[in-house]
């Protein structure tokens, strides 16, 4: 039995996708017989109680969040610079200023959180020095800042720095990029072991410099979360997308384009199409759908608790996955994709960007779970996507399920029990 401390700003019962990996990891490590303690932010915002039973097996220390939201809102209300030469330039400058202010204040919140954690460590150094290992789970940066605190005050405790995402991405603001890059390098230098959730992320974050102490451990799923066989199919020609759209960077338009063409050809009936959405980016999705006259086919479910989200996935015919794979930002492997894999349903994966053969595409093909459209090979992939949907529509009208050739071995390697065992091997 090992004594393990998990440092994750986001943790259940907060309702955000960022809680799933650290919460599931804590649960799996505890079920394997380890003593697991957690330090996280005191829950705020929307809460999801689907993890409540698992939380009873953990000792959780909550730290109050640093209140900067009012400052963020105020930063977003600053007047445009009077010296701007045009109204358009004014809007551009003020939007950039708002974004920079929000990012700086987010960093301020994370630093404040880490300082509160450091006070706890100093007050009971004997307790925090007694752990065999601590695992910090990024993001936000608060988690890894806490890892640095542990390495400073309890150097004998093995520190595993887990990166769900890189700290620096293409959208990182200019004023925060240097700080984030420096912090990421410091974490890589100080941590005993480094983990990334995809090969692309590992190459971007660790490179050759830290390759010797780094490892790729994918996100995972837990079949205990839902009785998939107990969920009845909705019986509709349904397409379900859940989660954020990142201002439209996750692009569903290739699917809408194909559906419109099939409707225009009278190959499928528009009235049969149901597009389920769960999340807080409905306007973006509707704007994308409206370009192809499909906005009226969207069924909005709003922000769903995780259990309801899983039930909607399990009942759907097709699950829409969207991501990107581009120069400087490849290897994106969203956690929601792992839930889709668990469902054993048809996955339609849409990958924007200029780099072919994304890791998501490789997994979809190996697992035999559906089809992937990549922007970089859009001509061939569009034709294949159109054929896939048309063939399945014929199956739908005949009362048949989608034709899938699922590779169980490929699917099972993403089971969270396997993920936890790989993490445990590092301790």
N, C-alpha and C positions, 0 to 999 in steps of 0.2 A: 504493500500500500504506500502510495506517495501522497505527500501533502502539497497541494497545488493552489496557487492564487491566480485567479483570472482578473485581469484589468481591462475593462471594456466600458467606455462611457455609455454606450447604448446596450441595454440588456432588457430582457422581459421584466415587466409586462408592457413596455413601451411598444406602440404600434408603428414599427418601421422595419424595413427589410434588413437593416443593419444589426438587428438583435438576433437574427436566426442562427448565424454561425457561432458566435460566442455562447449563446444560451444552449444550443444543441451540443456544443463541445463540452460545456460544463456538465450537462446532463449525462452524456455518454461516459465521461471520465469518472463521474460519481458512481454510475451503474457498474463500472468496471472494478469498483472497490476502493477507489481513491477518496481521500478527504479533499473536498473542493470548496474553497472560499471565493467570493466574488466581491470586487469593488466596482461600483457603477454609479451613475447619476440617479438621484431620487426621481422616480417616475413622474413624468409630466406630459401634458398633451393627451392625445387619444391613447387609450390603453386596450390591450388585448390579453384576455385572461386564459387563453388556451394553454399556456405553459404553467399555470398555477400549481398543478400537482408536482411537476418536476422541480419547481422552486423550493418546495418544502424540504428537499433533500440537500439544499445548499445553504451555507451561511453567507448572507449577503449584507454588505455594508454600503449604505447609500450616502452619497455626498450631494448636498444641495447644489443645483446649477447656479452659475454666475449669471446674474440678471443683466443682460445687455440688449435684450430685444427692444426696449424702449429707445435705446440709442441707435439701434439699427433702423428702426422706423423713422427716427428723426433724421438720420443720415439720408434716407430716401426722399426727404422733403426739402432738401436744400435747394435754393434758387439756382438757375442756370447762370454761368459766368457772363457778366455783361459785355465782356470784350469779345465774345464769340462772333465771328464775321457773318454768320447766317443762322437762321432758326434751326436748320437741319444739323449744323455743327454744334449748336447749343445742346440739342437733344442728345447727340452722340456723347458730348463731353459730360453732361450731367448723368447719363446712364453709366458711363465708365466710372464716374466718381461714386455713384451709388454702389456699384458692384465692388469697387475697392474697399469702400467703407464697411460693407457687410462682411467681406472676407477678413479684414483686419480685426473687426469686432468678434468674429468667430474664433480667431486665433487667441484673442484676449480672453475669451471665455474658457478656452482649453487650458491656457496658462494658469488662470485662476483656479480651475478645477484641480490641476496638478499640484498647486501650492497647498490646497486644502488636504490633498492626499499626503503630501510630504509632512504636514503637521501631524497627521495620524501616525505615520511611520516613526517620526521622532518621539512621539509620546509613548510608543510601545515597540521599541526597536527589537526587543526580545521576541515578540510575537512574529513580526514580519521577517526576522532573520531565521525563523524556524522552518520556513517553507523549503521544499526540495526544488521547486521551480515556480516561476511566475510566467504567465502568458499574457502579453498585451495584444489587443486586437484592434487594428486601425481600420476605419476612421471613426470619429475625428482624431486629430492629433493628440487630444487629451490622453488617449489610451497609451500611446508610446511615450508621451512625456512622463506618465506615471511609471512606465518601465524604466526610464532613465533615473527616476527617483529611487527605485528599488536597487538598481545597479550601483548608485552612488552610496546609499546607506546600508545596503545588505549585499555586498559584492559576492558573497559565496552562494547566494541563491541563483540558480541557473535561469537566465532570461531568454525566453523564446518570443521573438517579435513576429507577429502574424500580420501580414499585409493582405487585406481583402481588396485593396486598390493601391496604386502608386500614390505617393504624396504630391507628385507634380504631374499634371496632365496638360493637354493642349489648351484647356480653358482656364488654367491657373492664371490669376491676375498678375500683371507685371510687378507690382509692389510687394506681393507676397511670395513670388516665385523663388527669390533668393533665400528667404527664410525657410521655406518648405524644402528646398533642395539641400540646404545645409543641415536641417534637422533630419531628413531622411538618411543622409550620409552618416550623421552622428549615431543614429539608431543602428544602422548596419554595422558600424565599427564597434559599438559597445555591446550589442546583444551577443549571447553565446550561440544562438541558433536563429536562422531566418527562414520564414515560410512565406510563400506566395501561392495564390489560388490558380495560377495558370503559368504555362511556360513563357508566354509573352510577357506577363507581368514580371516574372523572375528575371528575364533578360533585361527589362527596362529598369528595374529597381536595384538588382544586385550586380548585374554584369559579370565580368570575369573576376573583378576585384574581390567579391565576397562569395564567389561560387562554391568555395570549399566548405562553407558553413551554411549554405542555403539549400532549400528543398521545396519542391512543388507538391502541395497537398490540396487537391481540389475541394471545393465546397461539396456538401453532401445532402442527402435526404434521409428522412426517418419514416419508414413505412408504418410505424406505430402511430403516426399523426392522424391517420384516416383509414377507415375501412373502404378501400376503393371499390371492392366488389359489392359493397352494400349500397353504393350510390347508383341510382338509376340514370341511364343516359337521358338527356333532355328530349331526344327524338327530333331535334331540329337540325337544319343545316347551319350549325352555329360555329362561330369563330370568336375566341375569347382572348382579350389582351388585358393583362393586369400589371399595374405599376406606373412608374413615371415615364415621361417621353422626352425629358431633358430638352425642353424648348423646341422639340421637333427633330433633334438629332437622332432619336430613335424614330425611324421613318416607316410608316405602315403603307405609304402610297403605292409601292409596287404591288401589294396584294389588292388594294382598291382598284388599281389600273386593270389588272387581270379580271377581277370580278365584273367591272363595267363592260369590258369587251365581251365577256361571255354572255352578259345580259343583253348587250346590243345585238349579238348574233342569235339571240333566242335559244342559246344553248343551256342556260339556266334561267329560272324565274326569279326576278329580283325580290318578289314577295317572300320567297323561301329563305332568303339570307337573313341571319341574325348575327349581329356583331356585338358581343358583350364587352363592357368595359368596367373595370374596377380601379379607381384611383382618383387623383385630384387634378388630372390634366385633360379633362373632358373637352374643353374648348379647343385645345391643340388637335385632339383626335378628330373632332367634328370638322375643323378647318381642313384637315387632310382629306377626310372622307368627302367633303363638299366639292372638292375639285373633280370628283368623279360621280357626283350625284347620289352618293350613298349615305349621306348624313342621317337620313330618316330610318336607316336600318340599324342604327346604334341603340343599344339598350344600356342605359347608365345604371350601374349598381352602387356608385359612390365609393367611399373609402370602406373597404370590407375588413372585419376582423379576420385573423388568419384562418380560423376554422371555416368560415363562410367562403373565403377565397379558395381554400382547398376543395370544398364541396362543389363550387362552381367549375373549377378545373376538371374535377372528376366526372362531371355530368356533361361536359362539352365535347363536341365532335372534333374540333380543331383548336389547338392552342397556338396563339401567335406569339412569337418571340422576336424581339428586335434589338439589335446591337450595332456596333461599328467595329471596323478593323482597318486602321489607317496608319500611315507613316507617323511614327512618334507615339502612337496610341493603339498598339495591337495587343492581342491577348485578353481582350475584355470578355469576361466569363460571368455573367450575372447570376446571382443566387437563385432568382426566380426560375431560371432555366433548369436547375436541379429538381425543383418541384415538378416541373413539366415532365422530366425524364421519369420520375417516380410514377406518374399517372399512367404511363403506357398508352397515352393517347397520341393522335397525329399531331406532330409539331411542324408548324410552318415558320421557319427561321428566316428573318430578313436582315441582311448584313450590309450596311452602307460602308463606304470607304474605298481606298485604292489599293489595299493589300489583299491578295487572294488567299483562299484556304484558311480561314479563321479556325481557331480551336473549336468553336461552336459547330462549324460546318463539319469538321472531322468527326466530332462526337455524334452528331445527328446521323451521318452516313454509317458509322460503325455500329451504332445502336439500332439502326433500321427503324427509326421512329418518325420518318416523314421526309421533308424536303427543305433544302436551303436555297434561297436566292441571294446571290452576292452582287452588289453593284458593279464590281470590277469585271464581272463576266455576265453582265445583265442580259445580253442578247440571247445567249444559250439558256441562261437560268430562267428568263421570263417565259420562254417557250415551254420549258420543263414544268414550271409552276402552273402555267395555264393548263397543260395536259393533266397534271396531278389533280387539280381542282375539278376539272371536267370529269375525269374518271371517277373521282369520289362522289361527285353529284349523281352520277349514274348508279353508283352503289347505294347512295342515300335514297334515291327514288325506288330502288329495288328492295329497300328495307335491310340493307347489309351495312356492316361496320366498315370503316376505312381499311383498306388492304395494307397491312404492315407486316414486316418480317423482322421482328424484334430479336436482337442479340442479347440474351439474358446475362451473359458474362460481362458484356460491356456495360450494361445497366447497373449490375450489382456492385461494380467497383466504386460506384458513387454512394453506396449505402453509408450513413454517417458512422456506423460502428467501425467501418474500415478507416474512415477519416480519423476518428479518435485514437485508434490503434497506432496510426502513423505518427500522430502528435505525441502519444505516450512513449514511443520509441526514442524520442528526442530527449526525454527527461532522464 
